[in-house]
């Protein structure tokens, strides 16, 4: 960093111009001013030099003149239920005509409105501004706007075009407009059957969906199924994928692939042998070994792929690749390169996906590219099968997928579309009640300006894929569509700042893709969320999230059930907390104390946790849900019955709560200190609970029975 101190007023103006927060309100209501060094580093990550006063002044001028240097704005996003005005910049005195070409090929002339903005001189040329009005009621979709600029006296003509995205003003809530729904949530990798290859998979997903659907559930919410590294070692966190557009083939059940039925005896033996060892791990309460599971499964998948397909199946595969386009081909190439170089950094000539070296690699590795593309096709088929089974069981929504907030810094996305990401910073969260040192998730954020220039294609493609076989989508950290906490590399997580996104465009694109997929959206709006955001999400038809442990009244006691929000999914806990049984045993305090994550004395934190539990017991007794000496099981059931007393339209039971598990899947603020995302599903005695045992699990059946009776008013 330079020794001189820049003009803070100008630095703040530049930060504001790029939607970088110079101040914010913390979780506890404190006013925080962002350090100059943080602002400079974040601006540098967006390609803006703010190291000197001269650089700042030049950047301010460039930003101010940017819209005047192009005829049409970069990507226009509007709603279908309102008018929208767009500013067009042309040489002063020239004529301009705008027309829209819709997705179906039809056209419409755009009417011009009044605009009294004075002309400006840009590099010696006088530029005028005209406004054009996009009427309400335009068809939803991705369209094009074309501008023709002409000068009558000189016959000079100029043309420009931009993308027009028309989004739903509000997403329909489907059957939730009329009745309440409940569902289950599970970490798929942890829910294994006797036939799983050490990790829960698409067949386990199908089985659970069918089971819970038969019990009256309308959805099964699972962890993000985004793609992980193609070879070992694999990142255990499902929230740190290499891409959010494609899926993790680790969740494939090899035996369910159609071609297995036509394999020879020796070939089938190879598959059996590959799975023998890892299948035994599904029966043990030991940490999940993704590396061993994926290595064994990949060997079996290689056998199946090499055996080939019928002509009709080959055509189906080809059609899938055609539909997914260049994005799939680039992802499969990245997988092949990672495999070829055994996870080591690519040579310099392969750093640019558009380079000559990469073009040569496409030819040299075409067989491996075929394999990695085939895995995505198989994964897509098995997810489709699970969704069909879920709907056939009676579920209104079926599978509910989870959308992670970001991607791995060395993943495929940062290689295939590097221009979409900011570099030198990571995404995280500021300090809050449960993570008092803040969090850095080490994920590179999208650049807001780059997304606009790319017509939000990365967001469009990702949303379209993840919702293809989903009836409901949970958006993790939905505030990421509005603002993200950027932490400069090398700085503590509490020294970051917020960067704001064009939420109107981001939310709009997500709504459009959800509308086309027929899916409902849930926003995880926990933590430090500005109140207006929840109101905005409500207006756009996106449900919020309420967690029993987080909902408090003014005195810190559990919020009365009738005072919960009526536009949210409500559950007792999340994957970042111990299950209900563990929370009742203060596992969240004990674990953080062991790991050194407390910033206050343990005795004080434990005393506060004890008082919290006392207020919970008092509230449950007030509602007549527990007696004087309730058991752990009775307390867990009472908390879930309490949720049915809320006005929430969506209710959720965590599978770990249903079977009596005590261990948390994830402890925020840790990396190697805790076995995050490696805990298999087990009961309170730490005995593994298999998928095929769920239908007869007495604790699960008791909880579902008590919950559904209360929900139906027959308790």
C-alpha positions, 0 to 999 in steps of 0.5 A: 500500500502507498505511504501517502493518505488519499483524500477520504472524501474522494475515496468514499465517492468512488466507493459509492460509485462502485456500490462499495459500502464505506460504512454499515450497521453491525449485527448488534446495532453498532455503526462501523466505518470501513478502513481506507485500506479495505476500500482500496483493496476491494476497488482493486478487485473490481479493476479500479485503481484507488491508490492515489488521488490522481487515480481516484479522480480519473476513475470518478470521471470515467465512471461518470462518463461511462453511460454517455460513451455508448448508445444503449445501456448494458443489459436492460432488466425490467418487470412485466408489470410496470413501465421502464424507462431507458436512457439512450445516448447519441450525438446531439441532434441525431435521430434514433429509433428503438425496436424490440425483437422478442424470443419468438421473432416478433418485433415492436417499436419502442415509444420515445418519452420526454427527456430534458437532460442537458447534452454533455461534451465527451472528448470534444463531441456533444452527446445528447440523451433520449428516453424510451419507454418499455411498456408494462405487459411485455412477454417474459424472456430474454429479448434484444433491443436494437437502436438505429441512429441516423443523421438526416443531413449527412446520411450517417448511420450507427447501430447498437444492440443490447439484451432485454430481460423481462422478469415476473413482477411477482412469482406465483406461490402455487399451492402455497397460496391455499394451504400449508406444506411441510417437508423434510430436510437432509444432508444427502451425502450422510443419509446412506443405505446398505447399497450406498457406496459410502456416500448417500446418492441419487437412489437414496434420494429417490427412496427418501422422497418416496417414503416421506411423500407417503407420510404427507410431506410435500418436499425433501430439501437436500444440501447443494448437489453442485459439482466437486473436484473431479479427482481426489482430494474432494472438498467436503463442503457442499457449499464450496463447489467448483461450479454451481451450474453442474452436479456432483457425479459422486451422487450417481448410483452406478447400478441404476444406469441403464447400460449396466443391465447389458454388461457382460459377467466380467464387467459386472464383476468389476463393478461389484468389486469396486463397490465392496469396500466402500459399501461396508463403510455405509454401515459404520459410524465413522467419518465419511470418506468422500475420496475413497467413495469417489475413487471406487465409484469412478472405477465402476463408472469407467467400466460402464462408460467404456461398454458403450450405449445403444444408438438411441441412447447415444442420440439422447446423450448427444442431444443433452450435450447440444442443449447444455452447449459450450458451458458443459464442454468447457466444464468437461474439458476442465475436469479432463485437464485436472485429471490429466495434470493430477490436480496440479496447476495447469501450464501457463499456456492453458490458463486461458480457456480461449487460448491455442493451447486449450484448443489443442487440449480439446482434441487431445483429451476428447475421450476424457471430455466425453466421459466427464460430459457423460457423467453429467448426463447420467446425473441429470437422468438420476435426478430426474428419476428422483423428482418423478418418484417424489411427485408420484408419491404425492409430494406437491414440490418434490425435491428441493435443491439448495443453491450455494452462495459461491464457488471454489477459488480454483474451480472450473467457473474461475477458469472458464469464466474468469472475467465474471469474478473479482480477484484478491478477495473472498466472500464471507460474513461480518461478526454476528451472535454465533460467529463473533470473529466474522467468517471468510468462506474463501470464495471469489465473488462475482463482479457486479459490473461483469455480470451486467456486461455478460447479460447475467448469463452465469446466473441464468445458466446456473439457475436453469440447471439447478431448477431443472428437476426441482419443485423448490429452490432454497437460496443460501444467503439470499442477501448475496443477491443484494450485497456480499461481504468481501474480505480482502485476501490476508485480512481478518474476516471482520475487516471486510465490507459490503459490495452491493449488487443490482438486486432488481436484476439478480432477483428478476433473473432468478424469478424468470428461471423459477417461473420457467421451471415451475419452482418456488423460491425460498430465501435464507434471510438469516443473520444481518439482513436489512429489514427492507430486503425481507419486504422486497422479497415478499413483494417479489414472491420469495419466501423467507426463512425462520429458525426457532432458535433465532426467533426472539422477542424484545426480552430475548425469549422465544418469539410467540408462535403467532408472531412468526412471519407468515411468509417464511419456511420455518424449522427448528434448526439449521445445518450450522447448528447441532440438531435439536437434541444436541442444542438442548445438551448445549453442544453448541457451547461445548464445541465452540469452547473446545475449538477456541471460538468463543470471544467471551468466557465459557462460563458466561456463554454457558450461563446464557445458553442455560437461561435461553433453554429455560425460556424455551421450556417456559414458552413450551409449557405456556402452550401446553406442549410439555409437562414438568419433567419432559424427556429429550424426545418430548422436548424435540417433538414439542418444539416441532409442534410449536412450529405448527402454531405459527402462521408459516406456510412452509414447515420443515423437519430436519432428519437429524432431529427426527432420529435423535442425532446430536452432532452438528454437520458443520461448525462455522469458523472452522476448517480442519478443527472439526470434521465438517460435512463428514458426519453420517446419519446416526441416532442419539446412541451414535448408531448408524441409521440407514435409509431403509430403516427410516420407515420403521424408526420409532423416534422418526415415526413418533415425531412425524405423527405428533407433527402432522396431527398438530398441523392438521388440528387433530392433536 
